[in-house]
Amino acid sequence: MARLNLLEETRYEKLPVSVYADQKSASLAVAARIAKLI
């Protein structure tokens, strides 16, 4: 089996993703995270 080159293997960024039940819970979580950073 041929091995992909390094560029092909790292082409996609790995981003953490969170899924919330609804828009309100998502916005509250984002607001809390921003408040914590400030």
N, C-alpha and C positions, 0 to 999 in steps of 0.2 A: 504494500500500500504506500503510495507516494505521500510524503509529508508536505503540508502547506508551508509556504515561506513565512517568515516572521511578520511581514506586512499584512498578509492575508489573515493571520491568526489574531492580530491585534487591531483589526480595522474597526471593530465596534467597541464603543465605550460601555463600560459596565456602570449603570446608574441604579441606585437604590430606588425602589418603587413601593409606595404604600397605597393600598386600596381601602376606601372607606365606604360605609353603608350608604351614606347620603352626603349631599353638599354641605349641610350644616356641620356635621361631625368633622368633615375634612377641613372646613374653614376654621373651626375652633382649634384643631390640631396644628394647623399652619400658624395661626395667631399665637398660640402658646409657644411654639418653637421660636418664632421671631422675638417674642417678649423675653424669652430665656437668653437669646443672643444679645439683646440690648442690655 
